[in-house]
Amino acid sequence: MILYSTNNKNLRVPFKDGVFNSLPSDKGLYMPVKVPVLDPEFLAELHKFTLPEIAFNVSKAILNDVIPDSDLKAIIDDAINFDAPVLEISKQINVLELFHGPSLAFKDFGARFMSRVMSYFLREGEKQLDVLVATSGDTGGAVALGFLRVSNVRVTILFPKGKVSPIQELQLTSIGYNIRAIEIDGTFDDCQALVKHAFNDSVLKERFRLTSANSINISRLIPQTFYYFYAYAQIQRMGFKEVVFSVPSGNFGNIGAGLLAWKMGLPIKQFLAATNINDTVPDFLRTGVYQARPSVQTWSNAMDVGDPSNWVRIMDLFGGNLEQLKKVITAYSYNDQETLGAIRKVFLENNYIMCPHTAIAWLALKRWMNEHNSNEIAGVFLATAHPCKFPDIFPEDTAREIVVPVQVKDLEGKEKVFVSLGKDYEEFKAYLLG
């Protein structure tokens, strides 16, 4: 598998280099030179396969024998060892639950696969790998658990002060071992900017072997395609042939993975990019003008991103053609009041509890389905995090119904250990060098 930079298609590296370097030297993002199209017969019979079987076939096609079959299968079986069920909520409205992994968020797919791929490529005696990651909530916990106690790897997680939920913060700060956390007095965008700056700092690159675990790393994107294929397999079992995916979108890695699956031949009718009031992309699709802006804090905190990194990958998939892109992606944005109203409505009418990110995806899907009335289309909205991670937003009667998983109960009473820094890069650099 060969990768190129979105800023220069002549800048090419092997997959292993892209995994460990994360960002090209020209500050673009890595993309595969060739996106394979899967066998139509395999796609038509997805319903016959398990999630690990689908994950193996998809990753084998993308990686193109970079990892031998037996080793790749072992990585998949170890990393993707939990389910991602599609459940019917109401007529033609289904939810894809992606929170059954150890950190209770969809980021487990990417983080666990990435950590095992990096561990596979690391050779005994090589320089320690330093993983830098910015999180708006769920990425940090998934990365922390994915890389916990991985030999010769140290993880540094940056999170915005006061902008992650208490459970998310515990997942970042209470693990210890090879995981360390930094509280940044700023936004997720500030955290992400610090990480990106570090990757382009010659002093740090000389001193450390740096890589990223954010979705800017191509090895995070690949495993997120798995659950789109698996969801389609489950929709096939329900008797539908057409599917619309509604994706909660912040840094746009999740929907980027879905579009990669679409490029590989998965017959997805439409993608809905569902955002909160940080609506840089919906605004761009309306006006044709991309205007990054400071992020605004909302209840759906993992989507509080004003300049989504992965948008350049999505534009690259369409060759920069906005009109072609708009045929495949429809974008909607919703505020906190609408989000909380959706949570309440679905609980009362369908006895299902959604996290705030999931609720925004439900709102987008309901709107699209109402505008495109057809009995032949299955709608799937992505549930990206377990509702227990956001206890403050639920009314008492709803909160009582949330079943708290054992891994959350185990966090109670643990000590939080982290360093507090401002958003000044030189201060962050001094910490790393110190």
Secondary structure as the mmCIF struct_conf table of DSSP 4:
data_model
#
loop_
_struct_conf.conf_type_id
_struct_conf.id
_struct_conf.beg_label_comp_id
_struct_conf.beg_label_asym_id
_struct_conf.beg_label_seq_id
_struct_conf.end_label_comp_id
_struct_conf.end_label_asym_id
_struct_conf.end_label_seq_id
STRN STRN1 ILE A 2 SER A 5
TURN_TY1_P TURN_TY1_P1 THR A 6 ASN A 7
STRN STRN2 ASN A 8 PRO A 14
HELX_RH_AL_P HELX_RH_AL_P1 PHE A 15 ASN A 21
BEND BEND1 LEU A 23 LEU A 23
TURN_TY1_P TURN_TY1_P2 SER A 25 ASP A 26
BEND BEND2 LYS A 27 LYS A 27
STRN STRN3 TYR A 30 PRO A 32
BEND BEND3 VAL A 33 VAL A 33
HELX_LH_PP_P HELX_LH_PP_P1 PRO A 36 ASP A 39
HELX_RH_AL_P HELX_RH_AL_P2 PRO A 40 ALA A 44
TURN_TY1_P TURN_TY1_P3 GLU A 45 GLU A 45
HELX_RH_3T_P HELX_RH_3T_P1 LEU A 46 LYS A 48
BEND BEND4 PHE A 49 PHE A 49
HELX_RH_AL_P HELX_RH_AL_P3 LEU A 51 LEU A 63
TURN_TY1_P TURN_TY1_P4 ASN A 64 ASP A 65
BEND BEND5 VAL A 66 ILE A 67
HELX_RH_AL_P HELX_RH_AL_P4 ASP A 69 ALA A 79
BEND BEND6 PHE A 82 PHE A 82
STRN STRN4 VAL A 86 SER A 90
TURN_TY1_P TURN_TY1_P5 LYS A 91 GLN A 92
STRN STRN5 ILE A 93 GLU A 97
BEND BEND7 GLY A 101 GLY A 101
TURN_TY1_P TURN_TY1_P6 PRO A 102 SER A 103
BEND BEND8 LEU A 104 LEU A 104
STRN STRN6 ALA A 105 ALA A 105
TURN_TY1_P TURN_TY1_P7 PHE A 106 PHE A 106
HELX_RH_AL_P HELX_RH_AL_P5 LYS A 107 PHE A 121
TURN_TY1_P TURN_TY1_P8 GLU A 124 GLY A 125
HELX_LH_PP_P HELX_LH_PP_P2 GLU A 126 GLN A 128
STRN STRN7 LEU A 129 ALA A 134
BEND BEND9 SER A 136 GLY A 137
HELX_RH_AL_P HELX_RH_AL_P6 ASP A 138 PHE A 147
TURN_TY1_P TURN_TY1_P9 LEU A 148 ARG A 149
TURN_TY1_P TURN_TY1_P10 SER A 151 ASN A 152
STRN STRN8 VAL A 153 PRO A 160
TURN_TY1_P TURN_TY1_P11 LYS A 161 GLY A 162
BEND BEND10 VAL A 164 VAL A 164
HELX_RH_AL_P HELX_RH_AL_P7 PRO A 166 THR A 173
BEND BEND11 SER A 174 SER A 174
TURN_TY1_P TURN_TY1_P12 TYR A 177 ASN A 178
STRN STRN9 ILE A 179 ILE A 184
BEND BEND12 ASP A 185 GLY A 186
HELX_RH_AL_P HELX_RH_AL_P8 PHE A 188 PHE A 199
TURN_TY1_P TURN_TY1_P13 ASN A 200 ASN A 200
HELX_RH_AL_P HELX_RH_AL_P9 SER A 202 ARG A 207
BEND BEND13 PHE A 208 PHE A 208
STRN STRN10 ARG A 209 SER A 212
BEND BEND14 ASN A 214 ASN A 214
TURN_TY1_P TURN_TY1_P14 SER A 215 ILE A 216
BEND BEND15 ASN A 217 ASN A 217
HELX_RH_AL_P HELX_RH_AL_P10 ILE A 218 GLN A 224
TURN_TY1_P TURN_TY1_P15 THR A 225 THR A 225
HELX_RH_AL_P HELX_RH_AL_P11 PHE A 226 ARG A 237
TURN_TY1_P TURN_TY1_P16 MET A 238 GLY A 239
BEND BEND16 LYS A 241 LYS A 241
STRN STRN11 GLU A 242 PRO A 248
BEND BEND17 GLY A 250 PHE A 252
HELX_RH_AL_P HELX_RH_AL_P12 GLY A 253 LYS A 263
TURN_TY1_P TURN_TY1_P17 MET A 264 GLY A 265
STRN STRN12 GLN A 270 THR A 275
BEND BEND18 ILE A 277 ILE A 277
HELX_RH_AL_P HELX_RH_AL_P13 THR A 280 THR A 287
BEND BEND19 GLY A 288 GLY A 288
BEND BEND20 TRP A 299 SER A 300
HELX_RH_3T_P HELX_RH_3T_P2 ASN A 301 MET A 303
BEND BEND21 GLY A 306 ASP A 307
TURN_TY1_P TURN_TY1_P18 SER A 309 ASN A 310
HELX_RH_AL_P HELX_RH_AL_P14 TRP A 311 LEU A 317
TURN_TY1_P TURN_TY1_P19 PHE A 318 GLY A 320
HELX_RH_AL_P HELX_RH_AL_P15 LEU A 322 VAL A 328
STRN STRN13 ILE A 329 SER A 333
HELX_RH_AL_P HELX_RH_AL_P16 ASP A 336 ASN A 350
HELX_RH_AL_P HELX_RH_AL_P17 PRO A 356 GLU A 371
BEND BEND22 HIS A 372 HIS A 372
TURN_TY1_P TURN_TY1_P20 ASN A 375 GLU A 376
STRN STRN14 ILE A 377 ALA A 383
STRN STRN15 ALA A 385 ALA A 385
HELX_RH_3T_P HELX_RH_3T_P3 PRO A 387 LYS A 389
HELX_RH_3T_P HELX_RH_3T_P4 PRO A 391 ILE A 393
BEND BEND23 PHE A 394 PHE A 394
HELX_RH_AL_P HELX_RH_AL_P18 GLU A 396 ALA A 399
TURN_TY1_P TURN_TY1_P21 ARG A 400 GLU A 401
HELX_RH_AL_P HELX_RH_AL_P19 VAL A 406 LYS A 409
TURN_TY1_P TURN_TY1_P22 ASP A 410 GLY A 413
HELX_LH_PP_P HELX_LH_PP_P3 LYS A 414 LYS A 416
STRN STRN16 VAL A 419 LEU A 421
BEND BEND24 LYS A 423 LYS A 423
HELX_RH_AL_P HELX_RH_AL_P20 TYR A 425 LEU A 433
#
